[in-house]
Amino acid sequence: NLNSKQVTFSKRQNGLLKKAKELSILCDAEVGVIIFSSSGKVYQWSSTSIEYTLSRYSKGMEEDHSQEHPFDEQQVEGYIYIDILFA
């Protein structure tokens, strides 16, 4: 049922964002969350600006690449995803 999925998505999204905020506050960590709904809507939250957080992530990935460390599959997918967001 579509309505049931939307309600579940909303509840889970709120729970995830609450945990991200707690992690940021309790651990003094920079946290960013981007969520794409099945309808194509984008939701985001960051303890700083999402652009700053993505920029830091992208820079870190470039530094890893310059040190010739092999990427695992998840890192490569994340790096490609960051490039798409900044395009």
C-alpha positions as a LaTeX table, in Angstrom:
\begin{tabular}{lrrr}
\hline
Residue & $x$ (\AA) & $y$ (\AA) & $z$ (\AA) \\
\hline
Asn1 & 0.00 & 0.00 & 0.00 \\
Leu2 & 1.46 & 3.36 & $-1.09$ \\
Asn3 & 0.07 & 5.32 & 1.85 \\
Ser4 & 1.57 & 2.83 & 4.31 \\
Lys5 & 4.98 & 3.13 & 2.62 \\
Gln6 & 4.83 & 6.93 & 2.79 \\
Val7 & 3.99 & 6.83 & 6.51 \\
Thr8 & 6.85 & 4.38 & 7.12 \\
Phe9 & 9.23 & 6.54 & 5.09 \\
Ser10 & 8.29 & 9.64 & 7.06 \\
Lys11 & 8.74 & 7.91 & 10.42 \\
Arg12 & 12.05 & 6.32 & 9.44 \\
Gln13 & 13.32 & 9.57 & 7.96 \\
Asn14 & 12.52 & 11.44 & 11.16 \\
Gly15 & 14.22 & 8.73 & 13.22 \\
Leu16 & 17.33 & 8.78 & 11.05 \\
Leu17 & 17.61 & 12.57 & 11.20 \\
Lys18 & 17.15 & 12.49 & 14.98 \\
Lys19 & 20.01 & 9.98 & 15.28 \\
Ala20 & 22.20 & 12.07 & 12.98 \\
Lys21 & 21.60 & 15.14 & 15.14 \\
Glu22 & 22.36 & 13.16 & 18.31 \\
Leu23 & 25.59 & 11.83 & 16.80 \\
Ser24 & 26.62 & 15.35 & 15.84 \\
Ile25 & 25.93 & 16.78 & 19.29 \\
Leu26 & 27.09 & 13.92 & 21.52 \\
Cys27 & 30.28 & 13.16 & 19.59 \\
Asp28 & 31.03 & 16.64 & 18.24 \\
Ala29 & 31.03 & 15.12 & 14.76 \\
Glu30 & 30.28 & 16.70 & 11.42 \\
Val31 & 27.34 & 14.75 & 10.02 \\
Gly32 & 25.45 & 15.03 & 6.76 \\
Val33 & 22.45 & 13.03 & 5.58 \\
Ile34 & 20.87 & 13.02 & 2.12 \\
Ile35 & 17.70 & 11.02 & 1.52 \\
Phe36 & 15.98 & 10.42 & $-1.82$ \\
Ser37 & 12.34 & 9.35 & $-1.53$ \\
Ser38 & 10.77 & 6.94 & $-3.98$ \\
Ser39 & 8.89 & 9.90 & $-5.47$ \\
Gly40 & 12.18 & 11.64 & $-6.24$ \\
Lys41 & 12.12 & 14.25 & $-3.49$ \\
Val42 & 15.43 & 15.06 & $-1.84$ \\
Tyr43 & 15.72 & 15.62 & 1.89 \\
Gln44 & 18.94 & 16.73 & 3.53 \\
Trp45 & 20.33 & 17.65 & 6.90 \\
Ser46 & 23.83 & 18.58 & 7.95 \\
Ser47 & 25.39 & 19.76 & 11.18 \\
Thr48 & 27.10 & 22.44 & 9.08 \\
Ser49 & 26.09 & 23.24 & 5.52 \\
Ile50 & 25.56 & 20.21 & 3.30 \\
Glu51 & 27.78 & 21.80 & 0.64 \\
Tyr52 & 30.64 & 22.16 & 3.13 \\
Thr53 & 30.23 & 18.57 & 4.33 \\
Leu54 & 30.18 & 17.22 & 0.75 \\
Ser55 & 33.20 & 19.33 & $-0.13$ \\
Arg56 & 35.15 & 17.90 & 2.81 \\
Tyr57 & 34.14 & 14.39 & 1.82 \\
Ser58 & 35.13 & 14.95 & $-1.79$ \\
Lys59 & 38.48 & 16.42 & $-0.78$ \\
Gly60 & 39.13 & 13.44 & 1.50 \\
Met61 & 38.37 & 11.07 & $-1.34$ \\
Glu62 & 40.80 & 12.93 & $-3.62$ \\
Glu63 & 43.52 & 12.69 & $-0.96$ \\
Asp64 & 42.90 & 8.96 & $-0.61$ \\
His65 & 43.15 & 8.60 & $-4.38$ \\
Ser66 & 46.39 & 10.59 & $-4.58$ \\
Gln67 & 47.98 & 8.23 & $-2.05$ \\
Glu68 & 47.17 & 5.35 & $-4.41$ \\
His69 & 45.14 & 3.45 & $-1.85$ \\
Pro70 & 42.77 & 1.04 & $-3.50$ \\
Phe71 & 39.15 & 2.09 & $-3.14$ \\
Asp72 & 36.57 & $-0.35$ & $-1.96$ \\
Glu73 & 33.36 & $-0.46$ & $-3.99$ \\
Gln74 & 31.40 & 1.72 & $-1.55$ \\
Gln75 & 34.01 & 4.49 & $-1.65$ \\
Val76 & 34.02 & 4.54 & $-5.45$ \\
Glu77 & 30.22 & 4.74 & $-5.57$ \\
Gly78 & 30.26 & 7.57 & $-3.01$ \\
Tyr79 & 32.89 & 9.45 & $-4.98$ \\
Ile80 & 30.91 & 9.18 & $-8.20$ \\
Tyr81 & 27.78 & 10.27 & $-6.32$ \\
Ile82 & 29.57 & 13.37 & $-4.96$ \\
Asp83 & 30.73 & 14.27 & $-8.47$ \\
Ile84 & 27.14 & 14.05 & $-9.69$ \\
Leu85 & 25.89 & 16.29 & $-6.88$ \\
Phe86 & 28.44 & 18.98 & $-7.71$ \\
Ala87 & 27.84 & 18.81 & $-11.47$ \\
\hline
\end{tabular}
